[in-house]
């Protein structure tokens, strides 16, 4: 009897030992799986957050907010940094400025049925698209390069098949919009059938000036 009791007790201890090891194994597996699932979920959340942040930044950089600017004589699209300088505008002179932290970076002046006495260092040639819109080309080099010797006075030149007043000794980034085969005074037909003369003058005073803003504006310009 005592022998059977000892034998049963031995089997119980052996069973409990095996059961304990099995339970430990199961617990380790559960903890390991839970840890893996948590880390995987954390990595996925981090990746999603990074993707959303990157996408938002990309959208903000490549697709800036654009608005339509209108006057009685024309309209065009430009990013939201542009606004009319009403104090410097008149009934036939429309001044627009692109600002950054209240500092003027670019200026666009559009004269309608006027003959301003202006000169520039470059020209943006355009062809007409129909009778009321433009097809812009590439901006010219500095007009001073057309002269064999250094010039200081304003000169009338024809560059990229556009005639305009060149300021050869200026380092400013100033641009006329000019009609290919014509001049900087461009006739467009308004929706009411009347013709108007447009002179468009642009300047960029940033450290790295370019014509990109002007090209975007001109490609959406329409007579009204």
Buried (B, 14 or more C-beta within 10 A) or exposed (E): EEEEEEEEEEEEEEEEEEEEEEEEEEEEEEEEEEEEEEEEEEEEEEEEEEEEEEEEEEEEEEEEEEEEBEBEBBBBBBBEBBEBBEEEBEEBBBBBBBEEEEEEBBBBBBBBEBEEEBBBBBBBBBEBEEEBBBEBBEBBEBBBEBEEEEBEEBBEBBBBEBBBBBBBEBEEBBBBBBBBEBBBBBEBBBEEEEEBBBBBBBBBEBEEBEBEBBBBBBBBBBBB
